[in-house]
Amino acid sequence: MHDYDGFWGGMHLIWWFIWIAFLIWVFLIPTQWGKRTRRDEPLDILKRRFARGEISKEEFEEQKKVLESNE
C-alpha cells in the first residue's frame, strides 16, 4: 500500500535513539530536581543558630517572639 523505500524506517531508528538518550538523561544523570533547596524559614534558621550555640536562650525567645508577631 505505502512504499517508502525504508526512509521512514530510518526515522524510526532516530526516534529510538532520541528516546533512549532522553531516558538515560532522566534516570542516570544526577540532577538538582530531587534536591531542590527550599527556602529556609526564619524560625528554622533561628532554631539552628540556637542549637549551634550562636545565640543564648534569651536571645532565641526574644527573636522568636518578633518573628511570630510578624506572621
N, C-alpha and C positions, 0 to 999 in steps of 0.2 A: 504494500500500500504506500508507505513512505520510504523512499530510498535516499538516505542522507550520506551515503558513502563513508560512514564512520566519523563524520565531522562531530555529530552530537555525542558520540561515544567518547571522543577526546575531551569535550567539555564536561562530560560526566566525571571523568577521571580528575580533571582540575578541581571540580567541586569537592570530590572526596579528599583531595589534599588540603583544600581550604578548611573543611570541617575537622579533619584530623589536627591540623595546626591550631585551630581555634580551641579544640578540646585539650590539647597539650598546654596551651597558654592558660586556660582556665584552671586546670587541675594541677599542673606541675610547677608553674612559675609562681614563686611567692609574691603575694600582693599585699597591699595595705588595706584591702577591702575588709577583711576579717578583723583587722586590728585598728579600726578607726578609733582615733583618740577622741573620747568625748570631752567636752569642755568641763573642767573641774568646777564644781560648785564651790562658792566661797566658804561654806561651812565645812566642806571636806578638806579644803586647804588648811583652814584653821585647826581642825582636828589633827591633821598630820603634823602641823607645827607644834601643837601641844604635846603630841606623842613623842616627838623628837627632842622635846625639852627646850625648844627655842623661846617659848613664852611660858609664863607662870600660870597657875590656875586662876588667879585673879584677873590677869590679862585675858585669858581664854573666856571666862564668864562675861567680862565686860564687852569684849568684841562679839561674842555670841549674841548678847542682848541687842547690840547695834544691828547686827545682820538680821536678826529675827524681826526687829521693828521695821525694817525696810521692806519686808515681804508683804 
